[in-house]
Amino acid sequence: MSVREIIKSQIIAGLANATFPIATPGDLLNAFPNGADTTCKAGDLEVTAGQAGKLLSADDFPFTSSEHVAETIVTKAGL
């Protein structure tokens, strides 16, 4: 699996129990099991939900699924 696929799958897994749609950055961070400290790792890359959230803008919301969140984050991160 590529770094992109690994990070994307970890984001999706981290949001497995989230209720969608998610309308705000705060709601998104709260949806992760450890909030902003939830960490995704792939090889030498390690990123927290808080760091990933900084890539998002108001125009990205609302999110309708974990797949939507994951795809948006990995795309904006350039993975």
TIVO-2410 file (N, C-alpha, C; in nm, 3 decimals):
# residues 79
REC num residu      c1      c2      c3 atome chaine
REC   1      M   0.083  -0.119   0.000     N      A
REC   1      M   0.000   0.000   0.000    CA      A
REC   1      M   0.087   0.125   0.000     C      A
REC   2      S   0.040   0.227  -0.068     N      A
REC   2      S   0.112   0.355  -0.070    CA      A
REC   2      S   0.087   0.431   0.060     C      A
REC   3      V   0.170   0.532   0.086     N      A
REC   3      V   0.151   0.617   0.204    CA      A
REC   3      V   0.011   0.678   0.200     C      A
REC   4      R  -0.030   0.724   0.083     N      A
REC   4      R  -0.163   0.783   0.067    CA      A
REC   4      R  -0.272   0.684   0.111     C      A
REC   5      E  -0.263   0.560   0.063     N      A
REC   5      E  -0.364   0.458   0.096    CA      A
REC   5      E  -0.364   0.424   0.244     C      A
REC   6      I  -0.245   0.417   0.304     N      A
REC   6      I  -0.234   0.384   0.447    CA      A
REC   6      I  -0.296   0.494   0.531     C      A
REC   7      I  -0.259   0.619   0.505     N      A
REC   7      I  -0.314   0.731   0.582    CA      A
REC   7      I  -0.465   0.740   0.562     C      A
REC   8      K  -0.509   0.725   0.439     N      A
REC   8      K  -0.652   0.732   0.409    CA      A
REC   8      K  -0.728   0.624   0.486     C      A
REC   9      S  -0.677   0.503   0.487     N      A
REC   9      S  -0.745   0.394   0.557    CA      A
REC   9      S  -0.747   0.417   0.708     C      A
REC  10      Q  -0.640   0.477   0.762     N      A
REC  10      Q  -0.637   0.506   0.906    CA      A
REC  10      Q  -0.737   0.616   0.943     C      A
REC  11      I  -0.753   0.715   0.857     N      A
REC  11      I  -0.852   0.821   0.882    CA      A
REC  11      I  -0.992   0.760   0.880     C      A
REC  12      I  -1.020   0.677   0.780     N      A
REC  12      I  -1.151   0.612   0.771    CA      A
REC  12      I  -1.177   0.528   0.895     C      A
REC  13      A  -1.078   0.451   0.938     N      A
REC  13      A  -1.094   0.368   1.057    CA      A
REC  13      A  -1.115   0.454   1.182     C      A
REC  14      G  -1.044   0.565   1.191     N      A
REC  14      G  -1.057   0.654   1.306    CA      A
REC  14      G  -1.194   0.717   1.317     C      A
REC  15      L  -1.262   0.728   1.205     N      A
REC  15      L  -1.395   0.789   1.204    CA      A
REC  15      L  -1.507   0.685   1.194     C      A
REC  16      A  -1.475   0.560   1.224     N      A
REC  16      A  -1.572   0.451   1.209    CA      A
REC  16      A  -1.699   0.472   1.292     C      A
REC  17      N  -1.687   0.536   1.407     N      A
REC  17      N  -1.803   0.556   1.494    CA      A
REC  17      N  -1.860   0.697   1.487     C      A
REC  18      A  -1.812   0.775   1.391     N      A
REC  18      A  -1.857   0.914   1.378    CA      A
REC  18      A  -1.998   0.920   1.320     C      A
REC  19      T  -2.069   1.026   1.358     N      A
REC  19      T  -2.202   1.052   1.304    CA      A
REC  19      T  -2.190   1.161   1.199     C      A
REC  20      F  -2.239   1.133   1.079     N      A
REC  20      F  -2.232   1.228   0.969    CA      A
REC  20      F  -2.371   1.281   0.938     C      A
REC  21      P  -2.382   1.402   0.884     N      A
REC  21      P  -2.274   1.489   0.837    CA      A
REC  21      P  -2.202   1.557   0.953     C      A
REC  22      I  -2.077   1.595   0.927     N      A
REC  22      I  -1.996   1.672   1.021    CA      A
REC  22      I  -1.982   1.812   0.963     C      A
REC  23      A  -2.029   1.911   1.038     N      A
REC  23      A  -2.043   2.046   0.984    CA      A
REC  23      A  -1.933   2.144   1.022     C      A
REC  24      T  -1.854   2.113   1.127     N      A
REC  24      T  -1.755   2.209   1.173    CA      A
REC  24      T  -1.622   2.141   1.203     C      A
REC  25      P  -1.512   2.218   1.201     N      A
REC  25      P  -1.382   2.161   1.237    CA      A
REC  25      P  -1.381   2.101   1.378     C      A
REC  26      G  -1.446   2.167   1.472     N      A
REC  26      G  -1.451   2.114   1.609    CA      A
REC  26      G  -1.522   1.981   1.616     C      A
REC  27      D  -1.633   1.969   1.544     N      A
REC  27      D  -1.705   1.842   1.541    CA      A
REC  27      D  -1.621   1.732   1.478     C      A
REC  28      L  -1.543   1.769   1.376     N      A
REC  28      L  -1.457   1.670   1.312    CA      A
REC  28      L  -1.350   1.620   1.409     C      A
REC  29      L  -1.283   1.710   1.477     N      A
REC  29      L  -1.180   1.668   1.573    CA      A
REC  29      L  -1.241   1.583   1.683     C      A
REC  30      N  -1.359   1.620   1.730     N      A
REC  30      N  -1.425   1.543   1.836    CA      A
REC  30      N  -1.469   1.405   1.789     C      A
REC  31      A  -1.482   1.385   1.659     N      A
REC  31      A  -1.523   1.256   1.605    CA      A
REC  31      A  -1.411   1.153   1.607     C      A
REC  32      F  -1.286   1.198   1.615     N      A
REC  32      F  -1.173   1.105   1.623    CA      A
REC  32      F  -1.160   1.051   1.765     C      A
REC  33      P  -1.115   0.926   1.781     N      A
REC  33      P  -1.110   0.863   1.913    CA      A
REC  33      P  -1.029   0.941   2.017     C      A
REC  34      N  -0.918   1.001   1.977     N      A
REC  34      N  -0.836   1.078   2.070    CA      A
REC  34      N  -0.836   1.226   2.033     C      A
REC  35      G  -0.943   1.270   1.969     N      A
REC  35      G  -0.954   1.410   1.931    CA      A
REC  35      G  -0.838   1.454   1.843     C      A
REC  36      A  -0.789   1.575   1.868     N      A
REC  36      A  -0.681   1.633   1.787    CA      A
REC  36      A  -0.552   1.553   1.797     C      A
REC  37      D  -0.538   1.472   1.902     N      A
REC  37      D  -0.415   1.394   1.921    CA      A
REC  37      D  -0.417   1.259   1.849     C      A
REC  38      T  -0.528   1.223   1.787     N      A
REC  38      T  -0.535   1.098   1.710    CA      A
REC  38      T  -0.426   1.104   1.602     C      A
REC  39      T  -0.345   0.998   1.594     N      A
REC  39      T  -0.229   0.999   1.505    CA      A
REC  39      T  -0.239   0.891   1.399     C      A
REC  40      C  -0.206   0.930   1.276     N      A
REC  40      C  -0.195   0.837   1.164    CA      A
REC  40      C  -0.047   0.827   1.128     C      A
REC  41      K  -0.001   0.704   1.099     N      A
REC  41      K   0.140   0.681   1.068    CA      A
REC  41      K   0.152   0.595   0.944     C      A
REC  42      A   0.248   0.630   0.859     N      A
REC  42      A   0.282   0.549   0.741    CA      A
REC  42      A   0.429   0.573   0.712     C      A
REC  43      G   0.511   0.470   0.729     N      A
REC  43      G   0.655   0.486   0.709    CA      A
REC  43      G   0.708   0.592   0.804     C      A
REC  44      D   0.778   0.691   0.750     N      A
REC  44      D   0.833   0.799   0.832    CA      A
REC  44      D   0.734   0.912   0.854     C      A
REC  45      L   0.618   0.906   0.792     N      A
REC  45      L   0.518   1.012   0.804    CA      A
REC  45      L   0.428   0.987   0.924     C      A
REC  46      E   0.414   1.087   1.007     N      A
REC  46      E   0.324   1.081   1.122    CA      A
REC  46      E   0.250   1.214   1.129     C      A
REC  47      V   0.118   1.207   1.135     N      A
REC  47      V   0.038   1.329   1.137    CA      A
REC  47      V  -0.079   1.312   1.234     C      A
REC  48      T  -0.105   1.417   1.312     N      A
REC  48      T  -0.218   1.412   1.404    CA      A
REC  48      T  -0.342   1.468   1.335     C      A
REC  49      A  -0.457   1.437   1.391     N      A
REC  49      A  -0.582   1.492   1.337    CA      A
REC  49      A  -0.579   1.644   1.346     C      A
REC  50      G  -0.520   1.697   1.451     N      A
REC  50      G  -0.510   1.842   1.466    CA      A
REC  50      G  -0.428   1.905   1.355     C      A
REC  51      Q  -0.316   1.841   1.319     N      A
REC  51      Q  -0.234   1.892   1.209    CA      A
REC  51      Q  -0.309   1.881   1.076     C      A
REC  52      A  -0.372   1.768   1.054     N      A
REC  52      A  -0.446   1.747   0.929    CA      A
REC  52      A  -0.561   1.846   0.917     C      A
REC  53      G  -0.624   1.876   1.030     N      A
REC  53      G  -0.736   1.970   1.030    CA      A
REC  53      G  -0.698   2.108   0.982     C      A
REC  54      K  -0.571   2.144   0.998     N      A
REC  54      K  -0.524   2.276   0.955    CA      A
REC  54      K  -0.522   2.289   0.802     C      A
REC  55      L  -0.531   2.176   0.732     N      A
REC  55      L  -0.534   2.177   0.586    CA      A
REC  55      L  -0.673   2.211   0.532     C      A
REC  56      L  -0.773   2.202   0.619     N      A
REC  56      L  -0.912   2.218   0.576    CA      A
REC  56      L  -0.957   2.363   0.586     C      A
REC  57      S  -1.055   2.398   0.503     N      A
REC  57      S  -1.116   2.531   0.507    CA      A
REC  57      S  -1.266   2.516   0.528     C      A
REC  58      A  -1.332   2.626   0.556     N      A
REC  58      A  -1.477   2.623   0.577    CA      A
REC  58      A  -1.550   2.566   0.455     C      A
REC  59      D  -1.494   2.586   0.337     N      A
REC  59      D  -1.556   2.536   0.214    CA      A
REC  59      D  -1.556   2.383   0.205     C      A
REC  60      D  -1.472   2.316   0.284     N      A
REC  60      D  -1.466   2.170   0.281    CA      A
REC  60      D  -1.583   2.106   0.356     C      A
REC  61      F  -1.650   2.182   0.439     N      A
REC  61      F  -1.760   2.130   0.521    CA      A
REC  61      F  -1.893   2.157   0.453     C      A
REC  62      P  -1.994   2.074   0.479     N      A
REC  62      P  -1.995   1.959   0.569    CA      A
REC  62      P  -1.936   1.834   0.502     C      A
REC  63      F  -1.887   1.744   0.586     N      A
REC  63      F  -1.840   1.615   0.538    CA      A
REC  63      F  -1.956   1.516   0.553     C      A
REC  64      T  -1.973   1.432   0.452     N      A
REC  64      T  -2.085   1.338   0.451    CA      A
REC  64      T  -2.047   1.195   0.484     C      A
REC  65      S  -1.916   1.166   0.488     N      A
REC  65      S  -1.870   1.030   0.518    CA      A
REC  65      S  -1.723   1.032   0.558     C      A
REC  66      S  -1.678   0.922   0.618     N      A
REC  66      S  -1.536   0.912   0.653    CA      A
REC  66      S  -1.450   0.910   0.527     C      A
REC  67      E  -1.500   0.849   0.421     N      A
REC  67      E  -1.429   0.847   0.293    CA      A
REC  67      E  -1.411   0.989   0.241     C      A
REC  68      H  -1.512   1.072   0.253     N      A
REC  68      H  -1.507   1.212   0.210    CA      A
REC  68      H  -1.400   1.287   0.288     C      A
REC  69      V  -1.396   1.268   0.420     N      A
REC  69      V  -1.294   1.332   0.504    CA      A
REC  69      V  -1.156   1.287   0.461     C      A
REC  70      A  -1.137   1.156   0.451     N      A
REC  70      A  -1.005   1.100   0.420    CA      A
REC  70      A  -0.954   1.146   0.284     C      A
REC  71      E  -1.039   1.142   0.184     N      A
REC  71      E  -0.998   1.182   0.049    CA      A
REC  71      E  -0.961   1.330   0.046     C      A
REC  72      T  -1.038   1.413   0.114     N      A
REC  72      T  -1.009   1.557   0.118    CA      A
REC  72      T  -0.875   1.583   0.185     C      A
REC  73      I  -0.849   1.518   0.298     N      A
REC  73      I  -0.724   1.540   0.372    CA      A
REC  73      I  -0.603   1.493   0.292     C      A
REC  74      V  -0.607   1.372   0.238     N      A
REC  74      V  -0.489   1.323   0.165    CA      A
REC  74      V  -0.465   1.404   0.038     C      A
REC  75      T  -0.570   1.452  -0.025     N      A
REC  75      T  -0.554   1.535  -0.144    CA      A
REC  75      T  -0.491   1.669  -0.108     C      A
REC  76      K  -0.542   1.734  -0.004     N      A
REC  76      K  -0.488   1.864   0.037    CA      A
REC  76      K  -0.346   1.852   0.091     C      A
REC  77      A  -0.311   1.734   0.144     N      A
REC  77      A  -0.176   1.711   0.195    CA      A
REC  77      A  -0.078   1.678   0.083     C      A
REC  78      G  -0.130   1.658  -0.037     N      A
REC  78      G  -0.045   1.625  -0.150    CA      A
REC  78      G   0.006   1.483  -0.149     C      A
REC  79      L  -0.066   1.394  -0.086     N      A
REC  79      L  -0.025   1.253  -0.080    CA      A
REC  79      L  -0.078   1.176  -0.200     C      A
***
